[in-house]
Amino acid sequence: MTSIDAGHRAATQDHSEGMAYLETVPSRIVTTYIPLFLILVVLLFPFYWMALTAVKPDNQLIDMDRVSPFWTWTPTFKHIHKLLFESDYPRWLWNTMFIASCATFISLVASVLAAYAIVRLRFKGAQTVGALIFLAYLVPPSILFIPLATVIYNVGLFDTPLALILVYPTILIPFSTWLLMGYFKTIPFELEECALIDGANRWQILTKIILPLAVPGLISAFIFSFTLCWNEFIYALTFLSSTQNKTVPVAIVNEFVDGDIYRWGSLMAGALAGSLPLVILYAFFVEHYVSAMTGAVKE
């Protein structure tokens, strides 16, 4: 260590120690703890309300004068039992998982090929194609579902999971392609030039060089696509009509609402159970996302 480095480190330490008096307990409460507490309340309160409503007896769900709306002393699992064992909820959950997984896989494969072609294969109008693909994502589904419904009905796929598997990529591919284009641009082009000199073809470069370095982008695109498929409502409501083929967002609304009668206990139990797979997904992939980011930076 040189004298210059030692002097710089000592000056930095003296500066941090000199500013430490500003970080008093009241300032930390105002600048850190209070905002953090408010954020936690805003983020966690909906889950608490869903869980509370799912275990409340029916009489307490409508009697807000004599019973506290924020707590119950007589929890019941009747609504959860009715959801899991007296309805087709396990089938709806499987339909949602199957459709989301298939649509996400198709979208990622198409997005990787499209993003690599636009970023790495130099051809006239590549930037224009990339901009048009992203603009396609901005088209609202409320405009597209009517013509898409006509196409699905004419080809005989109405009320089948395959209808959603083929339709969802139309809203997933544009954004995923745009996202992966940004990650591919951060990978040095010299790596591909060296691979080309060594005799590798484009497919080998994509699978052995680009994709391993673009793991953060792939994870981000996967999480985005899977979450959007899981929560999608308009297309699922339009293309699926039979009870056994419905997805969770549509099924719990259609099956647990009878006219103007809302079965809030089962509704909230279904919403809570339907959100748990996404919570597990995010909890699992956040760690991998951070580690993938670290690996990409090291490379």
C-alpha distance (Angstrom), angle and dihedral (degrees) to the residues before:
residue distance angle dihedral
M1 . . .
T2 3.81 . .
S3 3.78 125.3 .
I4 3.80 90.0 -109.9
D5 3.82 92.1 56.5
A6 3.79 91.1 46.2
G7 3.78 91.9 50.1
H8 3.80 92.2 48.0
R9 3.80 91.7 49.8
A10 3.79 92.0 48.3
A11 3.81 91.3 49.6
T12 3.80 91.1 50.0
Q13 3.81 91.9 49.3
D14 3.81 91.9 48.0
H15 3.81 90.1 49.6
S16 3.83 92.9 50.7
E17 3.78 91.2 47.2
G18 3.77 91.0 47.4
M19 3.84 91.6 53.6
A20 3.80 93.8 44.8
Y21 3.80 92.0 90.7
L22 3.80 89.4 68.5
E23 3.83 91.0 61.2
T24 3.78 95.4 76.0
V25 3.76 124.0 158.5
P26 3.84 94.8 -103.0
S27 3.80 91.4 50.6
R28 3.81 91.7 49.9
I29 3.80 89.9 49.5
V30 3.80 91.8 52.8
T31 3.79 98.8 39.5
T32 3.82 101.1 35.2
Y33 3.78 118.9 11.4
I34 3.81 100.5 43.2
P35 3.86 95.0 47.4
L36 3.81 90.0 44.4
F37 3.81 91.3 50.5
L38 3.82 92.0 49.2
I39 3.80 91.7 49.0
L40 3.80 91.5 50.2
V41 3.81 91.5 49.3
V42 3.79 92.6 49.9
L43 3.82 93.1 46.9
L44 3.80 99.6 41.1
F45 3.81 102.1 36.1
P46 3.85 94.8 78.4
F47 3.82 90.0 54.6
Y48 3.80 90.9 47.2
W49 3.81 90.7 50.0
M50 3.80 92.2 49.4
A51 3.80 92.2 48.5
L52 3.81 92.0 46.3
T53 3.80 93.3 49.1
A54 3.81 90.9 47.0
V55 3.83 92.0 59.0
K56 3.81 99.5 37.1
P57 3.83 119.7 107.2
D58 3.80 115.7 -113.4
N59 3.80 94.6 -109.6
Q60 3.82 91.8 56.3
L61 3.78 92.8 50.7
I62 3.80 92.4 67.2
D63 3.81 101.5 28.0
M64 3.80 103.9 79.2
D65 3.83 95.8 155.5
R66 3.79 101.3 63.5
V67 3.82 98.6 25.2
S68 3.79 126.7 58.9
P69 3.82 110.5 -113.2
F70 3.82 91.1 -148.8
W71 3.82 100.2 55.9
T72 3.78 143.7 23.0
W73 3.80 130.6 -155.6
T74 3.81 94.7 -165.8
P75 3.83 107.4 52.5
T76 3.77 119.6 -175.8
F77 3.79 134.0 -165.8
K78 3.78 93.7 -153.7
H79 3.80 94.0 109.0
I80 3.80 93.2 48.8
H81 3.82 91.4 46.8
K82 3.79 90.5 49.8
L83 3.79 90.9 48.8
L84 3.79 96.5 49.8
F85 3.79 102.8 33.3
E86 3.81 106.7 23.8
S87 3.79 99.5 44.9
D88 3.81 138.5 44.0
Y89 3.79 92.4 -102.0
P90 3.83 95.2 127.1
R91 3.82 88.2 53.2
W92 3.82 90.9 48.0
L93 3.79 90.2 50.0
W94 3.80 91.0 50.8
N95 3.82 91.4 48.4
T96 3.80 91.0 51.9
M97 3.80 92.9 47.4
F98 3.80 93.7 46.8
I99 3.81 95.4 46.7
A100 3.81 94.1 44.4
S101 3.82 93.1 48.0
C102 3.81 95.0 48.1
A103 3.81 94.9 44.0
T104 3.81 91.6 46.7
F105 3.82 92.3 50.2
I106 3.81 92.7 49.8
S107 3.80 91.5 46.3
L108 3.81 94.3 49.5
V109 3.81 93.1 49.5
A110 3.80 92.3 49.3
S111 3.81 93.0 42.6
V112 3.80 93.9 50.9
L113 3.80 92.1 51.5
A114 3.81 93.2 44.4
A115 3.81 95.1 45.7
Y116 3.81 93.1 47.5
A117 3.79 92.4 48.2
I118 3.81 93.1 49.7
V119 3.81 96.0 44.9
R120 3.81 103.0 36.1
L121 3.82 108.0 23.8
R122 3.76 104.2 73.7
F123 3.79 109.8 -140.4
K124 3.77 133.5 146.3
G125 3.80 113.9 -84.7
A126 3.82 96.3 16.5
Q127 3.81 93.2 135.7
T128 3.80 90.9 47.8
V129 3.79 90.7 51.9
G130 3.80 90.2 50.5
A131 3.80 91.9 50.8
L132 3.80 92.1 47.9
I133 3.81 91.4 50.6
F134 3.78 90.4 54.0
L135 3.80 92.0 46.2
A136 3.80 87.9 55.1
Y137 3.81 87.6 62.6
L138 3.81 90.1 58.1
V139 3.81 92.4 61.5
P140 3.83 105.1 104.3
P141 3.82 117.6 -121.5
S142 3.81 89.3 -130.1
I143 3.81 87.6 72.8
L144 3.79 97.5 44.2
F145 3.80 102.8 43.7
I146 3.85 94.8 76.7
P147 3.85 97.1 55.5
L148 3.80 90.3 37.8
A149 3.79 89.8 52.1
T150 3.81 89.5 54.1
V151 3.80 91.5 51.2
I152 3.80 93.0 46.7
Y153 3.79 91.7 49.4
N154 3.82 93.6 48.1
V155 3.81 93.8 51.6
G156 3.80 91.9 48.8
L157 3.81 99.0 -113.0
F158 3.79 98.0 116.8
D159 3.83 113.9 131.8
T160 3.80 94.0 13.6
P161 3.82 129.8 112.5
L162 3.80 88.5 -124.6
A163 3.80 88.8 68.8
L164 3.81 92.0 63.9
I165 3.81 92.8 39.2
L166 3.81 89.5 58.9
V167 3.80 96.5 38.8
Y168 3.81 101.0 46.6
P169 3.84 94.2 65.0
T170 3.82 88.0 64.5
I171 3.80 88.5 70.4
L172 3.82 97.3 31.2
I173 3.81 103.3 48.6
P174 3.84 98.2 59.0
F175 3.80 96.3 54.9
S176 3.81 94.6 37.0
T177 3.81 90.2 50.9
W178 3.79 91.6 49.9
L179 3.81 90.7 47.7
L180 3.80 94.2 49.4
M181 3.79 91.6 46.4
G182 3.79 88.2 63.3
Y183 3.82 92.1 50.9
F184 3.79 94.1 45.9
K185 3.81 90.6 52.6
T186 3.82 90.5 59.1
I187 3.82 91.9 59.0
P188 3.83 110.7 92.4
F189 3.78 112.3 -109.5
E190 3.80 89.6 -144.3
L191 3.81 89.3 75.4
E192 3.79 90.2 61.9
E193 3.79 92.5 45.2
C194 3.80 90.3 54.6
A195 3.80 90.4 48.8
L196 3.81 91.3 49.7
I197 3.79 90.5 51.2
D198 3.83 89.2 51.2
G199 3.81 89.7 54.6
A200 3.80 102.4 -100.1
N201 3.79 118.6 147.4
R202 3.78 126.7 -137.6
W203 3.80 94.4 -94.5
Q204 3.79 92.1 52.9
I205 3.79 90.8 47.8
L206 3.79 91.4 51.0
T207 3.79 96.5 47.0
K208 3.82 100.4 36.7
I209 3.80 103.3 33.5
I210 3.80 113.8 16.6
L211 3.81 101.4 40.5
P212 3.84 96.5 47.5
L213 3.81 89.6 51.5
A214 3.81 92.5 44.7
V215 3.81 96.0 54.9
P216 3.85 92.5 118.8
G217 3.78 90.2 54.9
L218 3.79 92.5 46.4
I219 3.80 91.5 50.8
S220 3.80 91.5 48.2
A221 3.80 92.1 49.0
F222 3.81 91.0 46.7
I223 3.81 93.4 51.0
F224 3.80 92.1 46.6
S225 3.80 94.4 47.3
F226 3.80 96.1 43.8
T227 3.81 93.3 47.3
L228 3.80 92.5 48.3
C229 3.81 91.4 49.9
W230 3.80 91.9 46.8
N231 3.81 94.4 52.1
E232 3.81 99.2 35.4
F233 3.80 113.4 125.8
I234 3.82 114.7 165.9
Y235 3.81 99.3 59.6
A236 3.81 92.6 40.4
L237 3.79 90.5 51.0
T238 3.81 92.4 48.3
F239 3.80 102.3 42.3
L240 3.83 101.0 38.0
S241 3.79 123.4 61.7
S242 3.82 108.8 155.8
T243 3.80 117.3 84.9
Q244 3.80 96.4 -128.2
N245 3.82 93.1 54.7
K246 3.80 98.6 49.1
T247 3.78 126.1 111.4
V248 3.80 124.5 -125.6
P249 3.85 99.8 -99.2
V250 3.81 92.4 52.1
A251 3.80 98.7 35.4
I252 3.81 98.3 54.0
V253 3.80 90.6 50.3
N254 3.80 95.3 46.5
E255 3.79 98.8 40.0
F256 3.81 101.1 40.4
V257 3.80 98.5 43.4
D258 3.80 115.3 75.4
G259 3.77 107.0 -173.9
D260 3.79 105.0 -65.6
I261 3.82 93.4 -12.7
Y262 3.79 113.4 100.5
R263 3.79 117.2 -165.5
W264 3.79 92.5 -150.2
G265 3.79 96.1 178.8
S266 3.80 94.3 58.3
L267 3.80 92.0 37.5
M268 3.78 93.2 55.7
A269 3.80 92.5 41.5
G270 3.81 89.5 53.4
A271 3.80 92.7 46.6
L272 3.80 91.7 48.5
A273 3.80 94.3 46.9
G274 3.81 90.1 45.7
S275 3.80 92.0 54.2
L276 3.81 95.1 50.3
P277 3.84 95.7 77.8
L278 3.81 89.9 54.0
V279 3.80 91.1 48.0
I280 3.81 89.6 52.1
L281 3.81 90.4 46.4
Y282 3.79 93.2 52.9
A283 3.80 93.0 43.3
F284 3.80 90.5 52.5
F285 3.81 99.1 43.2
V286 3.81 99.5 41.8
E287 3.81 90.5 72.5
H288 3.79 91.7 46.5
Y289 3.79 90.6 46.1
V290 3.81 92.4 55.0
S291 3.80 92.9 45.5
A292 3.80 90.4 47.8
M293 3.80 90.1 51.0
T294 3.81 89.9 51.1
G295 3.80 91.3 49.9
A296 3.78 92.0 48.9
V297 3.80 91.4 51.2
K298 3.81 91.7 49.0
E299 3.76 90.8 51.4
